[in-house]
Amino acid sequence: AAVLNRLRGAAVVRPGFLSAAEQAVLSAELEPELRRRRYQYDHWDAFCGDTIAGLSLLSPSVMRLVHTQEPGQWLELLLEPGSLYILRGSARYDFSHEILRDEESFFGEQRVPRGRRISVICRSLPEGTGPGRPEQPPPAC
């Protein structure tokens, strides 16, 4: 409960953010491009600003947030297809985040089988970069 209170407002999940029809349209739009590209293993969050937002598509998954200084403090978030998650502030800087592998994928006692998953990620620019600061090009987030 302490971790939940600590992250209230900093780690948010909006289930049903996209309808099934909207998910289908977005997935169909993304598929041709994804087939041409390699899988993205790298994690770019360290080079970006205060907010990370992601749309989860295709398969449900469980995201685990673990405090970087106190690993015994953790929280799991259920990401259903069509959900939007937002990490900012403490959830962004004080906690690591990962999507659980299929064999670890439980939300409480409930098994959450993992299939193919697409995550559309949006990240804010670091403070002091972007359109208002033309002398400083934005980083590759």
ChimeraX commands (.cxc) that place a marker at each C-alpha (Angstrom):
marker #1 position 0.00,0.00,0.00 radius 0.5
marker #1 position 2.91,2.37,0.70 radius 0.5
marker #1 position 4.27,1.96,-2.83 radius 0.5
marker #1 position 0.80,2.47,-4.29 radius 0.5
marker #1 position 0.38,5.71,-2.32 radius 0.5
marker #1 position 3.87,6.83,-3.29 radius 0.5
marker #1 position 3.13,6.35,-7.00 radius 0.5
marker #1 position -0.44,7.64,-7.05 radius 0.5
marker #1 position -0.65,9.97,-10.04 radius 0.5
marker #1 position 2.93,9.14,-11.12 radius 0.5
marker #1 position 2.08,5.71,-12.57 radius 0.5
marker #1 position -1.31,5.71,-14.27 radius 0.5
marker #1 position -3.06,3.06,-16.38 radius 0.5
marker #1 position -6.16,3.95,-18.41 radius 0.5
marker #1 position -7.79,0.64,-19.47 radius 0.5
marker #1 position -9.88,0.83,-22.63 radius 0.5
marker #1 position -8.18,4.01,-23.84 radius 0.5
marker #1 position -8.53,2.60,-27.37 radius 0.5
marker #1 position -11.57,0.64,-28.51 radius 0.5
marker #1 position -11.10,-2.74,-30.22 radius 0.5
marker #1 position -11.86,-1.05,-33.57 radius 0.5
marker #1 position -9.27,1.69,-32.93 radius 0.5
marker #1 position -6.69,-0.93,-31.94 radius 0.5
marker #1 position -7.34,-2.86,-35.16 radius 0.5
marker #1 position -6.91,0.27,-37.30 radius 0.5
marker #1 position -3.70,1.29,-35.51 radius 0.5
marker #1 position -2.25,-2.23,-35.64 radius 0.5
marker #1 position -3.02,-2.49,-39.37 radius 0.5
marker #1 position -1.30,0.86,-39.92 radius 0.5
marker #1 position 1.80,-0.22,-37.96 radius 0.5
marker #1 position 2.19,-3.78,-39.29 radius 0.5
marker #1 position 3.77,-2.98,-42.70 radius 0.5
marker #1 position 6.39,-0.73,-41.10 radius 0.5
marker #1 position 7.12,-3.19,-38.29 radius 0.5
marker #1 position 7.71,-5.99,-40.80 radius 0.5
marker #1 position 10.45,-3.89,-42.44 radius 0.5
marker #1 position 12.28,-3.07,-39.19 radius 0.5
marker #1 position 14.21,-5.16,-36.72 radius 0.5
marker #1 position 12.90,-5.70,-33.21 radius 0.5
marker #1 position 13.86,-2.82,-30.93 radius 0.5
marker #1 position 15.75,-4.28,-27.95 radius 0.5
marker #1 position 17.29,-1.00,-26.80 radius 0.5
marker #1 position 15.75,1.11,-24.06 radius 0.5
marker #1 position 15.87,4.87,-24.63 radius 0.5
marker #1 position 14.14,6.24,-21.52 radius 0.5
marker #1 position 17.35,7.49,-19.88 radius 0.5
marker #1 position 17.78,10.08,-22.65 radius 0.5
marker #1 position 14.30,11.58,-22.49 radius 0.5
marker #1 position 12.25,13.89,-20.31 radius 0.5
marker #1 position 9.91,13.53,-17.35 radius 0.5
marker #1 position 7.03,11.65,-19.00 radius 0.5
marker #1 position 6.78,8.29,-20.76 radius 0.5
marker #1 position 3.42,7.20,-22.19 radius 0.5
marker #1 position 2.65,3.95,-23.96 radius 0.5
marker #1 position -0.25,2.36,-25.80 radius 0.5
marker #1 position -0.42,-1.42,-25.37 radius 0.5
marker #1 position -1.70,-3.41,-28.33 radius 0.5
marker #1 position -2.44,-7.07,-29.17 radius 0.5
marker #1 position -1.57,-8.98,-25.97 radius 0.5
marker #1 position -2.14,-8.27,-22.29 radius 0.5
marker #1 position 1.01,-7.89,-20.21 radius 0.5
marker #1 position 2.18,-7.07,-16.70 radius 0.5
marker #1 position 4.56,-4.16,-16.09 radius 0.5
marker #1 position 6.63,-4.31,-12.91 radius 0.5
marker #1 position 7.99,-1.13,-11.33 radius 0.5
marker #1 position 10.86,-1.73,-8.85 radius 0.5
marker #1 position 12.38,1.01,-6.69 radius 0.5
marker #1 position 15.99,1.45,-7.78 radius 0.5
marker #1 position 17.30,2.03,-4.22 radius 0.5
marker #1 position 14.90,-0.27,-2.35 radius 0.5
marker #1 position 14.19,-3.35,-4.54 radius 0.5
marker #1 position 11.73,-4.69,-1.96 radius 0.5
marker #1 position 9.39,-1.86,-2.96 radius 0.5
marker #1 position 7.64,-2.76,-6.20 radius 0.5
marker #1 position 4.29,-2.48,-7.93 radius 0.5
marker #1 position 2.78,-4.36,-10.87 radius 0.5
marker #1 position 0.44,-2.82,-13.43 radius 0.5
marker #1 position -1.91,-4.81,-15.67 radius 0.5
marker #1 position -1.73,-3.56,-19.26 radius 0.5
marker #1 position -4.69,-4.85,-21.23 radius 0.5
marker #1 position -4.77,-4.40,-25.01 radius 0.5
marker #1 position -5.95,-0.86,-25.75 radius 0.5
marker #1 position -4.71,0.54,-22.45 radius 0.5
marker #1 position -2.62,3.68,-22.05 radius 0.5
marker #1 position 0.03,3.88,-19.35 radius 0.5
marker #1 position 1.82,7.01,-18.17 radius 0.5
marker #1 position 4.96,7.10,-16.03 radius 0.5
marker #1 position 6.20,10.44,-14.70 radius 0.5
marker #1 position 8.02,11.93,-11.73 radius 0.5
marker #1 position 8.92,9.32,-9.12 radius 0.5
marker #1 position 7.64,6.44,-11.27 radius 0.5
marker #1 position 9.91,7.65,-14.07 radius 0.5
marker #1 position 13.09,8.38,-12.11 radius 0.5
marker #1 position 13.00,6.33,-8.89 radius 0.5
marker #1 position 11.65,3.05,-10.29 radius 0.5
marker #1 position 12.85,0.76,-13.06 radius 0.5
marker #1 position 10.15,-0.75,-15.26 radius 0.5
marker #1 position 9.92,-3.95,-17.23 radius 0.5
marker #1 position 7.34,-6.11,-18.97 radius 0.5
marker #1 position 7.29,-9.57,-17.40 radius 0.5
marker #1 position 8.24,-12.56,-19.54 radius 0.5
marker #1 position 5.46,-15.05,-20.28 radius 0.5
marker #1 position 6.56,-17.54,-17.61 radius 0.5
marker #1 position 6.54,-14.77,-14.94 radius 0.5
marker #1 position 3.39,-13.06,-16.17 radius 0.5
marker #1 position 0.96,-13.02,-13.23 radius 0.5
marker #1 position -1.13,-10.16,-11.88 radius 0.5
marker #1 position -1.73,-11.14,-8.28 radius 0.5
marker #1 position -2.79,-14.77,-8.56 radius 0.5
marker #1 position -4.16,-14.34,-12.10 radius 0.5
marker #1 position -2.08,-15.79,-14.95 radius 0.5
marker #1 position -1.69,-13.26,-17.77 radius 0.5
marker #1 position -0.55,-15.23,-20.85 radius 0.5
marker #1 position 1.69,-13.19,-23.12 radius 0.5
marker #1 position 1.44,-13.24,-26.86 radius 0.5
marker #1 position 2.83,-10.89,-29.47 radius 0.5
marker #1 position 2.73,-7.36,-28.16 radius 0.5
marker #1 position 3.11,-3.94,-29.75 radius 0.5
marker #1 position 3.82,-0.94,-27.58 radius 0.5
marker #1 position 3.62,2.55,-29.06 radius 0.5
marker #1 position 5.79,4.75,-26.83 radius 0.5
marker #1 position 5.80,8.54,-26.58 radius 0.5
marker #1 position 8.44,10.32,-24.50 radius 0.5
marker #1 position 8.72,13.97,-23.56 radius 0.5
marker #1 position 11.90,15.85,-24.42 radius 0.5
marker #1 position 14.35,16.68,-21.63 radius 0.5
marker #1 position 13.85,20.07,-19.98 radius 0.5
marker #1 position 15.45,22.87,-21.99 radius 0.5
marker #1 position 15.34,21.16,-25.39 radius 0.5
marker #1 position 12.93,21.26,-28.27 radius 0.5
marker #1 position 11.22,23.88,-30.45 radius 0.5
marker #1 position 11.71,26.74,-27.99 radius 0.5
marker #1 position 15.50,26.17,-27.97 radius 0.5
marker #1 position 16.63,26.10,-31.63 radius 0.5
marker #1 position 20.32,26.30,-30.69 radius 0.5
marker #1 position 20.04,22.94,-28.96 radius 0.5
marker #1 position 18.77,20.09,-31.17 radius 0.5
marker #1 position 16.45,17.59,-29.48 radius 0.5
marker #1 position 18.00,14.24,-28.54 radius 0.5
marker #1 position 17.08,11.07,-30.38 radius 0.5
marker #1 position 14.37,9.82,-28.02 radius 0.5
marker link #1:1,2 radius 0.2
marker link #1:2,3 radius 0.2
marker link #1:3,4 radius 0.2
marker link #1:4,5 radius 0.2
marker link #1:5,6 radius 0.2
marker link #1:6,7 radius 0.2
marker link #1:7,8 radius 0.2
marker link #1:8,9 radius 0.2
marker link #1:9,10 radius 0.2
marker link #1:10,11 radius 0.2
marker link #1:11,12 radius 0.2
marker link #1:12,13 radius 0.2
marker link #1:13,14 radius 0.2
marker link #1:14,15 radius 0.2
marker link #1:15,16 radius 0.2
marker link #1:16,17 radius 0.2
marker link #1:17,18 radius 0.2
marker link #1:18,19 radius 0.2
marker link #1:19,20 radius 0.2
marker link #1:20,21 radius 0.2
marker link #1:21,22 radius 0.2
marker link #1:22,23 radius 0.2
marker link #1:23,24 radius 0.2
marker link #1:24,25 radius 0.2
marker link #1:25,26 radius 0.2
marker link #1:26,27 radius 0.2
marker link #1:27,28 radius 0.2
marker link #1:28,29 radius 0.2
marker link #1:29,30 radius 0.2
marker link #1:30,31 radius 0.2
marker link #1:31,32 radius 0.2
marker link #1:32,33 radius 0.2
marker link #1:33,34 radius 0.2
marker link #1:34,35 radius 0.2
marker link #1:35,36 radius 0.2
marker link #1:36,37 radius 0.2
marker link #1:37,38 radius 0.2
marker link #1:38,39 radius 0.2
marker link #1:39,40 radius 0.2
marker link #1:40,41 radius 0.2
marker link #1:41,42 radius 0.2
marker link #1:42,43 radius 0.2
marker link #1:43,44 radius 0.2
marker link #1:44,45 radius 0.2
marker link #1:45,46 radius 0.2
marker link #1:46,47 radius 0.2
marker link #1:47,48 radius 0.2
marker link #1:48,49 radius 0.2
marker link #1:49,50 radius 0.2
marker link #1:50,51 radius 0.2
marker link #1:51,52 radius 0.2
marker link #1:52,53 radius 0.2
marker link #1:53,54 radius 0.2
marker link #1:54,55 radius 0.2
marker link #1:55,56 radius 0.2
marker link #1:56,57 radius 0.2
marker link #1:57,58 radius 0.2
marker link #1:58,59 radius 0.2
marker link #1:59,60 radius 0.2
marker link #1:60,61 radius 0.2
marker link #1:61,62 radius 0.2
marker link #1:62,63 radius 0.2
marker link #1:63,64 radius 0.2
marker link #1:64,65 radius 0.2
marker link #1:65,66 radius 0.2
marker link #1:66,67 radius 0.2
marker link #1:67,68 radius 0.2
marker link #1:68,69 radius 0.2
marker link #1:69,70 radius 0.2
marker link #1:70,71 radius 0.2
marker link #1:71,72 radius 0.2
marker link #1:72,73 radius 0.2
marker link #1:73,74 radius 0.2
marker link #1:74,75 radius 0.2
marker link #1:75,76 radius 0.2
marker link #1:76,77 radius 0.2
marker link #1:77,78 radius 0.2
marker link #1:78,79 radius 0.2
marker link #1:79,80 radius 0.2
marker link #1:80,81 radius 0.2
marker link #1:81,82 radius 0.2
marker link #1:82,83 radius 0.2
marker link #1:83,84 radius 0.2
marker link #1:84,85 radius 0.2
marker link #1:85,86 radius 0.2
marker link #1:86,87 radius 0.2
marker link #1:87,88 radius 0.2
marker link #1:88,89 radius 0.2
marker link #1:89,90 radius 0.2
marker link #1:90,91 radius 0.2
marker link #1:91,92 radius 0.2
marker link #1:92,93 radius 0.2
marker link #1:93,94 radius 0.2
marker link #1:94,95 radius 0.2
marker link #1:95,96 radius 0.2
marker link #1:96,97 radius 0.2
marker link #1:97,98 radius 0.2
marker link #1:98,99 radius 0.2
marker link #1:99,100 radius 0.2
marker link #1:100,101 radius 0.2
marker link #1:101,102 radius 0.2
marker link #1:102,103 radius 0.2
marker link #1:103,104 radius 0.2
marker link #1:104,105 radius 0.2
marker link #1:105,106 radius 0.2
marker link #1:106,107 radius 0.2
marker link #1:107,108 radius 0.2
marker link #1:108,109 radius 0.2
marker link #1:109,110 radius 0.2
marker link #1:110,111 radius 0.2
marker link #1:111,112 radius 0.2
marker link #1:112,113 radius 0.2
marker link #1:113,114 radius 0.2
marker link #1:114,115 radius 0.2
marker link #1:115,116 radius 0.2
marker link #1:116,117 radius 0.2
marker link #1:117,118 radius 0.2
marker link #1:118,119 radius 0.2
marker link #1:119,120 radius 0.2
marker link #1:120,121 radius 0.2
marker link #1:121,122 radius 0.2
marker link #1:122,123 radius 0.2
marker link #1:123,124 radius 0.2
marker link #1:124,125 radius 0.2
marker link #1:125,126 radius 0.2
marker link #1:126,127 radius 0.2
marker link #1:127,128 radius 0.2
marker link #1:128,129 radius 0.2
marker link #1:129,130 radius 0.2
marker link #1:130,131 radius 0.2
marker link #1:131,132 radius 0.2
marker link #1:132,133 radius 0.2
marker link #1:133,134 radius 0.2
marker link #1:134,135 radius 0.2
marker link #1:135,136 radius 0.2
marker link #1:136,137 radius 0.2
marker link #1:137,138 radius 0.2
marker link #1:138,139 radius 0.2
marker link #1:139,140 radius 0.2
marker link #1:140,141 radius 0.2
view
